[in-house]
Amino acid sequence: MNKAVSILDHLGAIFQEVSQAVTSENRSRSLESEHNAKGDKVKWFDLAADEAVCRYLKKRFPCSVVLLSEEGSPRQFGPGQPQFTMVLDPVDGSDNFGRQMAPAGVAIALIPQSVPISIETIQFAFVGDLTTGRTCVAERGQGASCHGRRIRTSSVSTPEKAIISCELNHFTVQPPLASILAGARGVRALGCASGAIAMVASGSLDAHLDLRNRLTPENFLAPSLILTEAGGTITDSAGNRIAEINSLTDRHSVIAAGTPELHSALVQQLKGDSECT
């Protein structure tokens, strides 16, 4: 078995450990009162998921890694010089998961330790839905797959024919975006960035918009590689490349689309949109 397959298999095993931890824990356990670095309240299943990942990295993962997660400070697992930085979102869509709604998932991105963290430097990516068990993976230059089946984005090229997901929490919709949503074939608000971007990668959705400047890197790094390996495009809200990541507390807006034509049309229609609050 080559190294790439081995690492992706380990990421899948981590997902299974997290799934078991968050479904077998006592659901009557009260929510934790502390907050993470982003200021969000930490829920019991966030902590259970993070702990499950740490146990796996300590005992079974084949490479030394530095773990970056919203639930704690950077932590190294394995001896010697770390080979990868692992950016983890243990439960993306935690509000969904807390109410037993889909999607809610685990997102893992592996970046070589010797390079900056950015969308362009991710080597391996995994996104798994805790509510359905659906998993998507990618290795840079090798394509993307869901449950072992190669995936490609849809061929939709205009907003009028697109099924678009758009995050709306804490958000005032400005006229250019309102026009896009009103004219689209369909609109969804899913509450889970990693799941939504993975759906764009597989062609279930045609585009995903999050223009709130609230999205943090662990939400979009892993699915961004899956998307681009499946033929899609992801940028900031102005259509520019997303800058290198300095901290998981950095806030971003993103536009993800299945085709360059759809992405360009969305960017052009959004130009002139004032910053949303």
C-alpha positions in Angstrom: 0.0 0.0 0.0 1.5 3.4 -1.0 1.9 6.1 1.6 -0.9 8.3 0.2 -3.4 5.5 0.5 -2.2 4.8 4.0 -2.6 8.4 5.1 -6.1 8.7 3.6 -7.0 5.4 5.3 -5.8 6.8 8.6 -7.9 9.9 8.1 -10.9 7.7 7.5 -10.1 5.8 10.7 -9.9 9.0 12.6 -13.4 9.9 11.4 -14.7 6.6 12.6 -13.2 7.2 16.0 -14.8 10.7 16.2 -18.2 9.3 15.1 -18.1 6.7 17.8 -17.1 9.2 20.4 -19.8 11.7 19.7 -22.6 9.1 19.4 -21.7 6.9 22.3 -21.1 9.7 24.9 -23.8 10.5 27.3 -26.1 12.9 25.5 -27.4 14.3 28.7 -24.0 15.6 29.5 -24.3 19.4 30.0 -22.7 21.8 27.6 -19.3 23.1 28.6 -19.2 26.7 29.8 -15.8 27.7 28.5 -15.2 29.3 25.1 -12.7 28.4 22.4 -10.2 30.9 20.8 -13.0 32.1 18.4 -15.2 33.0 21.3 -17.7 30.2 20.7 -19.0 28.1 23.5 -17.5 24.6 23.5 -20.0 21.8 23.5 -19.4 18.3 24.9 -19.2 16.7 21.5 -16.6 19.2 20.3 -14.4 18.2 23.2 -15.2 14.4 22.7 -14.3 14.7 19.0 -11.1 16.5 19.7 -10.1 14.0 22.4 -10.7 11.1 20.0 -8.5 12.7 17.4 -5.7 13.2 19.9 -5.9 9.6 21.1 -5.6 8.4 17.5 -2.7 10.7 16.7 -0.8 9.6 19.8 -1.2 5.9 19.3 -1.7 5.1 15.7 -1.0 7.8 13.1 2.0 7.0 11.0 3.5 10.5 10.8 4.6 13.1 13.3 2.2 16.0 13.1 1.4 19.4 14.7 -2.4 19.6 15.3 -4.2 22.9 14.9 -7.8 22.8 16.1 -10.3 25.3 17.3 -10.5 23.4 20.6 -6.9 24.0 21.8 -3.4 25.3 21.3 -1.0 23.7 18.8 0.0 20.2 19.9 2.6 17.9 18.5 2.1 14.1 18.2 4.8 11.7 17.2 8.6 11.9 17.7 11.1 14.0 15.8 10.5 16.7 13.3 6.8 17.0 12.4 6.0 16.0 8.8 2.6 17.6 8.5 0.5 20.3 10.0 -3.0 18.9 10.6 -5.8 21.5 10.6 -8.9 20.0 12.2 -12.5 21.0 12.6 -13.7 18.2 15.0 -17.4 19.0 14.5 -18.2 21.6 11.8 -21.9 22.5 12.0 -22.1 21.9 15.7 -25.5 23.7 16.0 -26.8 21.2 13.4 -25.3 18.3 15.3 -26.6 19.4 18.6 -30.1 19.4 17.1 -29.6 16.1 15.2 -29.7 17.8 11.8 -27.6 17.3 8.7 -25.0 18.2 7.7 -22.4 18.2 10.5 -19.0 16.9 9.9 -15.3 16.3 10.5 -12.9 18.3 8.4 -9.1 17.4 8.3 -6.5 19.1 6.1 -2.8 17.9 6.1 -0.2 20.4 5.0 3.6 19.7 4.8 5.2 21.2 7.8 7.8 23.0 5.7 5.4 25.2 3.8 2.9 27.9 4.8 -0.7 27.0 5.4 -2.8 27.9 2.4 -5.4 26.4 0.0 -2.5 25.8 -2.4 -0.3 23.8 0.0 -2.8 21.2 1.3 -1.6 17.7 0.4 -4.4 15.5 1.8 -8.0 16.3 2.8 -10.9 14.5 4.4 -14.5 15.6 5.0 -16.9 13.2 6.7 -20.6 13.8 7.6 -21.3 12.6 11.1 -25.1 12.5 10.4 -25.0 10.4 7.2 -21.5 8.7 7.2 -20.7 10.2 3.8 -17.0 10.8 3.3 -15.0 12.7 0.7 -11.2 12.7 0.3 -8.6 14.2 -1.9 -4.8 14.0 -2.5 -3.3 16.9 -4.4 -2.9 16.1 -8.1 -4.8 12.8 -7.7 -8.4 13.9 -7.9 -11.2 13.6 -5.3 -13.6 10.9 -4.4 -16.6 10.1 -2.2 -16.9 6.6 -0.8 -14.2 5.5 -3.3 -16.0 6.9 -6.4 -14.3 9.7 -8.3 -16.3 12.9 -8.3 -16.6 16.0 -10.5 -18.3 19.2 -10.1 -21.5 20.1 -12.0 -21.3 21.8 -15.4 -23.8 24.6 -14.5 -22.3 27.9 -15.7 -25.0 30.5 -14.9 -26.5 31.6 -11.6 -30.0 31.3 -13.0 -29.5 27.5 -13.4 -27.7 27.0 -10.2 -28.6 25.4 -6.9 -26.7 27.7 -4.5 -26.1 27.4 -0.8 -25.6 30.7 1.1 -24.9 31.2 4.8 -27.3 33.7 6.3 -26.7 33.7 10.1 -25.8 37.2 11.5 -26.0 38.6 8.0 -27.7 41.5 6.2 -28.3 40.6 2.6 -27.3 43.4 0.3 -29.1 44.0 -3.1 -26.5 42.3 -5.4 -26.7 39.1 -3.4 -30.4 39.3 -3.0 -30.7 39.5 -6.8 -28.5 36.3 -7.2 -30.6 34.4 -4.7 -33.9 35.6 -6.1 -32.9 34.5 -9.6 -31.2 31.2 -8.8 -32.8 27.9 -9.6 -32.7 27.0 -5.8 -31.2 28.3 -2.6 -30.1 26.4 0.5 -28.7 27.4 3.9 -26.9 24.4 5.4 -25.0 25.8 8.4 -21.9 23.7 7.7 -19.2 25.1 5.4 -17.2 21.9 5.0 -20.3 19.9 4.1 -21.6 22.6 1.6 -18.3 22.9 -0.2 -17.9 19.1 -0.4 -21.4 19.1 -2.0 -20.2 21.6 -4.6 -17.3 19.2 -5.3 -19.6 16.3 -5.8 -22.1 18.2 -8.0 -25.0 18.1 -5.5 -24.7 21.9 -5.2 -23.4 24.3 -7.9 -22.1 27.0 -5.7 -21.6 28.0 -2.0 -21.5 31.6 -0.8 -20.4 32.8 2.6 -19.9 36.6 2.4 -20.2 37.3 6.2 -16.5 37.6 6.9 -17.0 35.1 9.8 -15.7 31.8 8.3 -12.5 30.5 10.0 -9.9 28.4 8.1 -10.6 25.0 9.7 -14.0 25.2 8.1 -12.9 25.5 4.5 -9.3 24.3 4.1 -10.0 20.6 3.8 -13.1 20.9 1.5 -11.2 23.4 -0.7 -8.8 20.7 -1.9 -11.6 18.3 -2.5 -13.4 21.0 -4.5 -10.4 22.0 -6.6 -9.4 18.4 -7.3 -12.9 17.8 -8.5 -12.7 20.7 -10.9 -14.1 23.6 -8.9 -12.9 27.0 -7.8 -12.8 28.7 -4.5 -11.7 32.3 -3.8 -12.5 35.2 -1.4 -15.6 37.3 -2.0 -13.8 39.6 -4.5 -12.6 36.6 -6.6 -9.0 36.8 -5.4 -7.0 33.9 -4.0 -7.5 33.3 -0.3 -4.4 34.6 1.6 -2.1 32.3 3.6 -3.4 31.3 6.9 -1.8 32.9 10.0 -4.3 31.9 12.6 -7.4 29.8 13.0 -9.1 32.9 14.4 -8.7 34.7 11.1 -12.1 35.5 9.5 -12.9 35.0 5.8 -15.5 35.2 3.1 -15.6 32.6 0.3 -17.2 31.9 -3.0 -17.0 28.3 -4.2 -18.3 27.2 -7.5 -18.3 24.1 -9.7 -17.2 25.9 -12.9 -15.1 28.9 -13.7 -17.9 30.4 -15.6 -20.3 30.2 -12.7 -17.7 31.5 -10.3 -16.9 34.5 -12.6 -20.6 35.3 -13.0 -21.2 35.3 -9.3 -18.2 37.5 -8.6 -19.3 40.0 -11.3 -22.8 40.2 -9.9 -21.5 40.7 -6.4 -19.2 43.6 -7.3 -20.4 46.8 -5.7 -22.0 44.9 -2.8 -21.1 46.7 0.4 -19.7 44.8 3.4 -22.3 42.8 5.1 -22.9 42.8 8.8 
